Amino acid sequence: MKHQNRLASETSPYLLQHAGNPVDWHPWGPEALARAQAEDKPILLSIGYAACHWCHVMERESFENEAIAAQMNESFVCIKVDREERPDLDEIYMAATVALSGSGGWPMTVFLTPEQQPFFAGTYFPPVDKYGRPGLPTLLQNIKELWQSERQTLLGQAAELAKHIADQARVTAPLAIGREALRSAARQLHGSYDARYGGFGKAPKFPPSAALSLLLRHHKNAPDPSLLEMITGTLDGMKNGGIYDHLAGGFARYSTDERWLVPHFEKMLYDNAQLASVYLEAHQVTHDPEYARVARETLDYVIREMQEPNGAYYSATDADSEGVEGKFFVWALDEVLEILGPEAGEHFAAYYDVTAKGNWEGQNVLNTPRPLMRVADELGIPEGVLRAELDRSRKQLYQARKLRVPPLLDDKILCSWNGLMLSAMAAGYRVLGHRHYLDSAERAADSILSRLGRPDGGLFHTARGARAHVPGFLEDYAFLCDGLIALYEAGSPARYLRAAERLAQRMLADFDDPESGAFFNTAKDGETLISRPREGNDGALPSANALAARVLSKLAAHLDKSDYRERASAALRTYGKLVERSPRSFATSLSVVDFLLQSPSRSCSLASLAKRATRPCAKPWASAICRTRSSHTSTPANPTPRPRRCRSARARAWFRAKRHSTCVRTSPARRP
């Protein structure tokens, strides 16, 4: 008989995956926390996400095991959390996991007191003792015995760790940030650059989108061949590697090796939004058509496979299909030859590194280690002929792949991730000139504003089907506002700018800390946890504090509100001392600093004014006063605005609408 636990009524695909476990899972909430208090039991908190391979492994090995489930149910109140639905819980208890074990990851396994304070944490635990770590049954027994015999020691350790986590949310005295911080970040990145394969550091390698965007801005300010080499070397390594889906477009989460060859095959909306944007920026700088191609294919993939009929974008696709990691994406040589035929198949195999032996576990991850010209020379056919043939072959294999069992689609809608994709789609339209990108983004924005808008004017964080829930976090307001402004700057109606300002005002009301200047990640009336987290550095997502500052900076420019600019500067200065210590960790913040330091004539990041349109965008409410800043003397710590009156209505309209663009192409006249 199939089990059904309390997760059956949840919306998260990850939680629903566990709804049939024999474990008596609770979602995080008052019922579970009250039960832990009433029964005087520790909490076993398991945090993961739907596209996580090792989360599936631990479920199959342990959570579906009747004996292990009985052990969990007897001694613990078991809570399952989708980290994407509750980034606040994930952040708090990841800090505990790193503090206790020295590293973190998912699935995250944390043991808490009934007061939610952590006292032991780790990640994946096998069903038996192996891999140099205790099996989950051994761990459960040890924790049970310690809770019974040494509880006071555990409680003392838990209280100390909870204080440590809460202290991490404290900020230091503010410090001004200038251009030297950008140069320091570039030097730090250069020190860890992999000149052979691209990227920074060793395996596993994650796409460094924020760092690349910062390097592009820095290169624009002070052209440097070594910077450009790091940028192009990394972009080329990723687009040529197996981390890129050469048939459908889009990027996997990260590479397990230094060559960008073998990915963890899950594909996340936020990665593809950030990578599409940085490839577009790189195309603007280098004019390399390959970068435009990758951005175009990535955005087309999102529209084709990740956009729901109502307009919003889905969250992710899984790494596994039919219980096997990567099975959907890899190929055997015989398959390729059978589908394409001997000649076209051999040509495809030569370019995409497909061999009888395989390049990963006997199978082939498609990648392009050699330039097309070299492969064409080896095959003795013209490059253009080979390119056209490969285009046809990719389409054939893509259609054949669609017949396979696909990975799970995580079809929940996340406000923050959708905001990132709005910005990417708007940039795609402005740089590439394809109208369907802007249409896609407007449909998504309308859906998000309608479905995730709360009756009180705030935002929900997530939705699936007709149910929206979880009060919005700072990332939801900051990322969505940033995307709405990007739509407006691309030529969409002014209602998107008005929505951005309204939500930004709510962001200031709910997340602001007037004393320090830094924004909290959770709202002032949110759930009381052991810490109210906030941070300024980037992670897999850009810093929400930094994007909140960028939103306010852009609104200040569009609406002539200097108080927004001052508030943005304060949010950045709060982390000035940490930026000084590790500038590369604050790439998004430094990009916003660079934005604030630009004069209007230079604030079109990575753009060439010679290629920009002067067609006016109708805004009858636009002010005749435009404000400029000296890029030499003005810093976020000491803004010195100088008023300048535009000479004509045409110039005023163009200047206001375009001065904070990141495009090089003409945007059509704004629709009313």
N, C-alpha and C positions, 0 to 999 in steps of 0.2 A: 504493500500500500504506500502510495506516494505521500511524503510529508508536506505539510504546508505551515510555515511559520508566519510571524508577524510582518515579514517583508512583502507578503503577497499583495498588500494594498498600496505599496509605494509606486512611484513613477520612474525612478532611476532604473535603467536597464541593468546596471551592475547589481543593485539590490535585488531586483527580480531574478537575476541569475541564481541567487542564493535562497530564494523563497521556498524551494523544495528540499533544502538541506535538513537533515535530522537535528542540526544545531537549532536551539531555541533562540534564534536571532531576534533582537529588537532593533528598530531604527533608533537613532539618537533622539532622545526626547524626554519629557517629564516622566512618562510611565517607566522607562527603563531606569532612569536615575533614582526615582522614588523606590523602585523595587530593590535596588542595590542598598539603599539606606535601610529599608524595612527588614531585609533579610541579612543585613550585615555581611554582604559578600563583596569581594573585589569585582571590578569590571574587566572583562576581556574585550578590548576595543580592537577591531580589525578594520583597517582602512585600505581601500584600493580603488580601482576604476575599471570600467567595462572592457577597455582595450588592452589591459595588462596581462601579458602572457603568464608570468609567475603567479598572479592572482588566480588564474584558472588552474594552474598546476596545484597550488595549495588547496584549492577547493576539491579537486578530484581526489587528491591523496588523503586529505584530512577531514574536511568539512562534510564530505559525503560518506565518511567512515562512521558506521554506527557506534563502534566502541569509543572512538575519540570524541564523537559528539556527546555521548553519554557522560564522559569525563568532563567535558566543558560545561554541560548543563547542570551537573551536580554541584559544582563548586564555584561557578562564576555566573554573573549576569553578562550575557554575550551581546555585544552591540556591533552592528555592521554599518559602516559609513562610506558613502561615495565621496571621494576627495574632491571631485569636481562640483558636487552639490554643496559641500561644506568646506571651502578652502580655509576658513578660520580654524576649524578643528584640525585639519590637515597640517596647517602651519604650526599650531601650538604643539601638537604631539610629534611632529617631525623634529622640532627643536629638542624635545625630550629624547627621541630615538637617537639623534646624532650625539647628544650629550652623554647618553648612557653607553652607546655601542661604538661611537666613533664614525659611523656612516649611517645613511638612510636609504630608503627606497620603498617599493611596494611589491607585495602586500606589506603593510605596516602592522605589527602586532604589539600592542601596548597594554600593560596591566595597570589599572587605576584603583585608587581607593574609592569608596562610595562618594567622596567629595570631589572626584574627578582629577585628583592629583596622581601623576604617574610615578611608579616605583620600579618598573622593569619594562624594557622595550627592545624590540628587534624587528626583523623584516620577515623573510621566508623561513619557515621551520619545516623540515621534512617529517614524514610520519614515523620515522625511526631514527635512531642516532646515526648520523652519517654527515659527510661533508665537513667534519671537524666541529659540528655543532650538535646540541642535543635535539632529539626528535621532539615533536610537539607533545606527545604523551609524557615524556620525561619532564619537560618544562612545566606542564600543567601540574604534575604531582609535586614537583619542587616548590612551585608557587603556593600550592595548597598548604603544604607543610609549613612553609615560612609564615604564611598568613595566620596559621594557628599557633605557632610556637614563638615567632619573633616579630609579632605585629608592631610593637612599639618602635622597633628599629626600622621597619619598613615605612611606618607613618612618618618618622623623623626624616628619613631619606626623601620621601615623597614631598614633604613640606619644603625641604631645602631645594629640591629640584624645581618645584612650582615657583618658588621665589626667584630662582635663576632664570626661568622662562619669562616671568613677569618683568624682571630687570632688563631683559633684552629689548623690551619695547620702550625703554627710557632713551632719551636723546641727549646729546651733549650741547654745549653752547654753540650757537650758530657761527659759521665761518664763511666768508665770501668765497666764491668759486669763480675763477677766471680762466683765460685761455691756457695757462700753464697746466691746468688739470687735464685738458684735452691732449696736450703734448705728452704728459706723463702716462695717460692711458695708452696712447699709441706706442710709447716705449715699452710699457709692460706687455702689451700684446705682441710686439715684435720679439720680445724675449722668449715667448712660448710658441712662436709660430713654427709650424711644420713645413719647412720649405719643400719637402719632397711630395707630400700629399695634400697640403693645404689644411687649414684649420689650426686650432690652438691646443697644445697639450697632446696627451697620448689617448689611446683608446680607453673607454668608449668615447666617441666624439659626437657632440651635440651641435646642431646648426647654430652658429654664433650670430644670429640675425642682428641683435642690438649692437654688438661690437662692430660688425661690418658697416652698419648704417653710420655709426659714429666715425669710423675711419674714412668713409666716403665724404662726410661733412668736413673732416679735418683736411683731407686731401684737396677739397674744394678751396678751403681757406689758404692752404700752403701746399701747393702741388709738390709731391714727393714720390719718385718712382718706387721707393721701397714700400711705401704705403699701398700704392696701387698694386704692387706685386702680391702683397698679402691678401688684398681684396680679391683680385682675379684668381690667384692660386686657390683660394678657398672656394669661391663660387664655381670654378671649373672642376675642382675635386668633387664637389657635391653633385653637380649636374651630370657629370660623367659616371659617377659611382652608382652602386645599387641602391643607395638611399633614395634615389630619384626613380619614380615609376616611369619607365621609358615607353610604356604602352598607353597608359591612361593619363599621365601627368600627375603632379603632386609628389610630396615628399613624405617618407616615413619619419618616425620620431627621432631616431638617432642611429648611428653606425656602431656596431659592436667591435669594429676593427679600425686601425689607423688609416686604412685606404678608402674609407667610405663605401666599402663593397657590400658587406652583409649588414642589413639593418635589423633593428627590432621593427617588425613590419607594420605595427599600428600606424595609422595616419590620423593626425590630430588637426582640427580646424585652425587652432592658434598657430601651429608651426607653419602651415601653408599660407596663412594670412601674412605673417611676418616675412617669410621667404619670398613670396610673390612681390611684396613691397620692396625688399632690398635688391632683388634682381631688376626691378624696374628702375630703381635709383642707379644701379650700376650701369644699366643700359644708357641712362641719360649721360653718365660721365664718359663711358668708353665707346658708346655707339655700336657695341657688339650686338649683332642681330641674334646671336645665340642666347643672350640674356633676355632679350625680348621674347624669344620663342619659349623659353622655360617659364617665364612669368605668364605668358598667354596660355600655355598648356595647363599650368597650375590653376589659373582662374577658371578656365573652361571645365576642368575636372570638378571643381567645387560646384559650379552651376549645374553640371550634368548629373553628379552623383551625390552631392552633399546639400542640395537646396530642396526644402520640402515644398509641396504645392502651395502652401500658404505664404511662402516667401522666405522664412527664416532658414538659417543654416544649421545643419546637424553638427554634432560634436566630434565624432570620431568613427573610425572603423577598426576592427580588432586585428591583432597580429595573427590569430589562429583561425583556421577553418578545418572542419572535421576533426577538431582536436589536435591539429598539427600546426606548429608555428611556420608561417610562410608558405604553406602548401598552395595557396591560391596564386602566389606570385612567381614561383620558380618553374623552370622548364628543363626537360631532358632533350638532348639533341634529336633523338628519334621523333619526339613530338613535333619539333620545329620542322624537320624534314617532311614529315607526313602532311602537315598542314600547308606548308608553303611550296612543297615540291623540291626536288633535288637541287636545282640551280639556285633559285631564290633562297632556299633554306640554307645552303652553304654560304651564300653571300651574307645573309642575316647573321649566321653563326660567327662568321669571320669578324664582323663589326661589333657584335654584342657579346663576344667572349663566351660563346656556347660551345662546349666540348663534350665528348663522350664521357670523360672522367668527371666533369663538373667542377665548379669552383666553390661549392659549399655543400657538404654532406651528400655528395654524389649527384646533386642537382645544380642547376645554373641560375644564379641571380644575374639578370641582365645588367650589363654595364658597358661602357665604351672606353676602354683603356687606351685605344689608339686613335689618332685623328682620321677622319673620313678620307682625306686625301691619300694618306699612306695605305689604307686598306684598299682603296680604289686602284692605286698603283700596283699593289701586290696581286690583285685579281685581274688586272689588265683591262679595266673598263673605265670609261670617263666618270669623273666624280659626280657630275650632274645626273648621269644615268643611274649610278648606284644610289644616289640620294632619293630619286623618284621611286626606285624599286623598294628601298627600305621603308619609305612612307606607306606604300601599298602593303608591305609585309606587316608592319606594325598594326595597321587597321585589321588585317586578317587575324593576327594573333590576339588582338584585343577582343574581337568578336568570339574567337574560340575560348578565350579565358572567361568570358561572360557565361559560358555554359557550365563552368565549375561551380561548386558550392561556395558562395561568397562568405567572407568574414562577417561577423556580427556588426551591424550598424548601430551605433549608439545614437539614437534619434532624439535624445533630449536636446532642448534648446537652451543655451547658456547666453545670457545677456552680454557678458563681457567679451566672450569669444566672437560673438556676432559683431560687436563693435569693431574689433580688429579687422574682421573681414570687410566691413563697410569701407574702412580706410583703404584696404588693398584694392577693392573693386573700383572705388573712385579714382585711385591712382592709375589703375589699368585703363580706365576710360581716358584719362587726361594724357597719359603717355602714349598709349597705343591707338587711341582714337576710335575704339569699338564701342558703339552705343549700348550694346547689350550688357556690358559690365555695369554701367550706371543704372540701367533698368533693373538689373538683378539687385543691386544695392538698395535702390529705393523700395523695391518690394520687401526686402528684408527689414529695412528700417521701419516701414509702416507696420509690418507684422509685429516687430519687437515693441514698438511704442504702444500698439493696441493690446497685445497679449500680456506683456510683462509690466505694463503700467498699473500701479496700485491705485485704488480709489482715493487715497490720501495724497496723491501726486508723486509718490516715490516709485521705486522699481522693485520688482521681484527679480531674483537671481536666475531662476530656471523654470522651464515649462516643458510639459510633454502631454500631447493631446490637448484636452480642454483645461487641464489643471496647471496653474502657475503657483509657485510657492517659494519659500525661503526668502526673507527680506534681502534686498540688494546689498552688496558689499561695495567698498570704494571702487574696486576694479570695474564693477558694472556701470557706475556713473561715469567714471573717467574714460573708459574705453568706448562706451556708447557715445558720449559727448564728442570725443575725438572723431569718431566715425561720422557723426552727424555734421560736424563742421567740415570734414573732408568732402562730404556730399555737396554741401553748400558751395564750397570753393570750386567744385567741379562743374557747377552750373545748375544744380538742383534748386528747387524753390526755397525761398527764404524761411518757410515754415520749419525747415530742419535746423536752421540757425537759431530760431526762436525756441525750439524744443531743447536745443543744447544749452541755451542760456538758462532756461527754466530748471533743467536738471542740474546744471552747475550751481545754481543758487541752493537747490536742495542738498547737493553735495557739501557745500560750505556749511549749511545748517546742521547736517547730521554727522559729519566726519571731521570737522575742523577742530584743531587744538590751538586756540589763540595764544596760549602760553609759549609753546615751542615752535609753532609754525608748521610742523609735520602733520599730515593727515593720518588718522587711524584707519585701519582696514575695515573695521566694523562700526556700525552706527551707534550713536550715543544711547539709543533706546533699545539696542540689540540684546540678545541673550547674554546673561552674565556667565562668563567662563573664568578659568583661572588666570587668564591674561587677556588684555585687549591689545591684539597685535598690531604692529605697523613696522614697515621697513622701507628703506630707500633704494636698496640694491635690486638688480634684475635677477630673475630666475628663468624658468621656462617661459614665463610671461614677462613682459616689460613691467617695470616698477609702476604700480598704480599711483604712488605719490608723484612720480615724474610725469605720468600722463595727465594727472590732475593739474599739475603745474603747466603743462603744455596747453591744455584746454583753456585755462584761465588766461594764459599769454595770448592765445589766438582771439579769445573773446575780447580781451582788452584792445587788441588791434582793430577788430571788426566794429566794435561798439564804442570805441574811444572811452573806455573805463579804466582809468589808471589804477584804481584800487584792485582790480583783478591782476594787473601786472605786479603790483606790490605783493599781493598774496602769493602769486606764483613764485616770486623770488624768495619769499620767506620759506616756502616749502622746500626749496632746493638748498638754501643756506643751512637749514637745520642739520643736514647730513654732510656739511662741508668738511668736518674733521675726518669722517670716515672716507670721504672722497679722496682726501689728501693721502690717506693711508693705502687705499686700494682703488684707484680711479677706474680700472677696467671693470670693476664690479658694478659701476654706476653709469654704464654706457648711455642708457636712455636719459638719465638726469643730465649728463654732459651734453647730449644732443639738444636738450631744451635750453641749457645754458648758452650753447652756441646760437640757438634761435633768438634768445633774448639779446645777445650781443650784436646781432646783425642790424644794420640800418635797413630801412624798407627797400632800398634799391638792391640790397644783397640778401634779403631774407627769403628769397625763392631758392630754397636749398637745392643744390645740384642742377639748377636750371640756367638756361641761357636766355637772357632777355631778348636777344636778337630773334629768337624763335617764338616769342610769345605774342599772343594776340593783343590788339588794342581795341577789339570790339567791346563796347560798353555793356555791362550787365545791369539791367534795369533794377534799381532799388530806390524808389521814390523817397524812402525815409533816410537815405544816406546823408551823412553830414558833409559839409564842404570842407571841414578841417581834417587833415590827415596828419598824424604825428610820426615823427621820425626820431631815431636814436643814433648817436655816433657810435660806430663799431669800435672806435679806438678808446673812448673814455668811459663808456657806459658799461657797468657790470650789474649782475643781479643784486649785488650788495649796495650799489650806488647808481640807480637809474637816473639818467639826466635827459628827459625827453625835451625835444625841441619842436615847437609847432611849425608847420609849414602849410601854407594854403595852396591847394591845387589850383591850376590856372583855368581849368575849364570843367564844365559838367561832365564831359566825356572822360577827361583825365581822372576826375574824382571817382567816377563809377568804376573805371578800370582799376585804379590804384587800390581802392578799398576791397574790391572783390578778389584781386589777384596778388596782392603784395605778400601773402603768406602761402602762396601756392608751392607745391613741390613738383610741378609738371614742367615739361618743355613744350608741350603741344597746345594748340588752341583749344579752348573749350567753347562750345557754341553759346550763343546768347542765352542768358538765364530765362527759363520759362516762368511765367507769372505764377 
